[in-house]
C-alpha cells in the first residue's frame, strides 16, 4: 500500500476527483491548505499599508491505494491537475504500514 | 462581595431616580406658574395699569401670518408682539397657534411644534443614530482583525449608553444653555439641584461665558419638553432637538475608536470618554453652536470669532480626529506595527458600514437645518454631490498611483466626502460642493497614503487622516465657498465676512476657529488621557493584545467556525 499526497490548484479538484473515479478509486481526503513554491504571491493594498502575501491557497488530496494502482493513480492526478503554468503543485508517494476499515475491522488491501 | 456591591448600587440608583423625579415635578409646576406670571408682569409693566392688550383677541390676519411663519421657518410669535417684544394680544380671548399652557425652558409663550419640521428632525435623529449603530460599528469593525471585531461593536454601544446618560444629567445644558441663552437668563424661579436651590438666573450662567457651559443648566433634563426652544428653532420640539444633538454627541467619541483600536482597555475607554465628553466635546459644542457661543458666527452677533460650522466639521470630525491622534501617540503602536500585516478582516462589513453612514449622514447634514426648509434642501443636495465625487476621486488616485481601484478606497472616499461637506453643507452652493468633493478624495487620500507612513504613528483606522485632517479642510473650505445665495441667514451677522469670493474674510474667521479648536482638542485630550492613565491605565497587556480583545475583555468570539 502507498499513500499519495497531491497538492494541486483549488479549481482542479473536480477534474482530479473525476479522473480518479474513472480508475475505480472512490475514497480520498481533501483539505484546504496554503503554501508556495516557485509561484510568487500577491500584493494587497489597504489605504496606507501594502502587504506582500507569499502564501497561496491550494488543495491537498490524500489517498491510500494498493501497490498495483499507484502508477495509474499518480498518472491520472498529474494529467487532470496540470495547467502548464507555475504553481501546478506536487505529488508525493510514501509507503503505508497498515490500513484498517473501522466498521468491519478488515485489514490490508481490502481495507483500502 | 460583588453581589453585595451590585445590590447597593441598585438601591442607590433607585433612590437617586426617585429624588430626581420629585425634583422634576416641583420644577415643572414652578416653571409653569412662573411662565404665566412673567409674561403677564412684563406686559403689565410696559403698558401701565390699564393694559390695552388685555382686550385684544388674536385677529385672523395675525393668525395667518403666524401660520405663514411655519413655511418660512420664522417666528410665529412675531405677529403678536411689539418692537419691545411684549405681547399685544390676550391669548385667552381667541384661538391661535400659540399655546399658553406649554411648559418650556424659556418662560415665554411658544407655539405648538410645526409638524413637518418636527417630523424631519425625528427622522434625522433616527438616521444619525443609525450612523453609529451599526454604520460606524461595521465600518470600523470590518477594518480590524477578526479577534477584535466584537471590541469595536462593544465600544460603540458603550459610548451610546454612556453619552446618553451624561446628556440627560448635564451635557445638553452645558452645550445649549448658558448665559443669555434661554435656559435661565430670562426668568426668575428656583432650580433644585440635589436639595440645593438656585435661582434660575444664577443657574443659567456659563462657567466661562460663551466657552464652557454649566452642568447646572438643564440639570437632569430640567424643563426640556415638547415645546420649541426659540433659541434654536421656532418649530422643532426642544426634546427632539436634544435627542438629535445627542446622536452627534454619541458618534463623536465613537469616531475616536478608529485611532486607538485593538489596544485600549475597555475600562480606560469608559473613563476617558466620560472626561473627554464633559471637558472637550461640550466646550467645542458650546463655543460653536451655543446661542451665546464665542465662535457661533451665524447666530451670535457678539461672537468673538465669526465661525461657521453647519453640522459639525469642527465639533465632531476635527475633535475626534485630532483627539484620536493625540491618544494614539500616547497609547503607542500596536504590537508588531508596522511590519506585521494587519489587513481588514472583512471589507464587506466596511462597505456595508460606509453605505449606512452615507444614508444616515443625510440626517446629520440636512437635519442640522433644524427644519424641513430651503436650507435643509440645499444641504441634502450639497451632501450628495460632495460624497459621490469624493467616493469617485479616491479610488481613481488608487488606480493611477498604486495600480488598482480598491473597494476600501470607494468607502474611504465616500466617508471623506461626507466629512468635508459637513461644516459646509448648509452654507455652500452645489458648485462649491463639487470642489469640496474633489478635495475630499485627494487630501485625506494623500495623508493616508504618504503622510501617515512618514509620521509613523499607529492611527489604526485613519481617524486622523479622514476626520481630523478632513474636518479641518472642510472647515477651511467652508470659509472659501460660503455664499449668501446658499443661506439667507448669513446676511444677518456675516454680511461683512461672506462676500462671495474664494478668499473672503470668512476664510480668515475659519482659520481662527480651527486654531482655537486645535488647542482645545490637543490640550484637552492630553489632560483626559493622563487622568485616565493615572486612574485605570490605558493600554491592555501584551497577552491580551495577542489573544485579541474579544475573548480577553468580553469573553466572546465574533465568528464561530469551530462548532459544528
Interface residues (C-beta under 8 A of the other chain):
Chain A: X44 X45 X46 X47 X48 X49 X50 X51 X53
Chain B: X338 X341 X342 X343 X344 X398 X402 X403 X404 X406 X408 X409 X412 X448 X449 X450 X452 X453 X462 X465
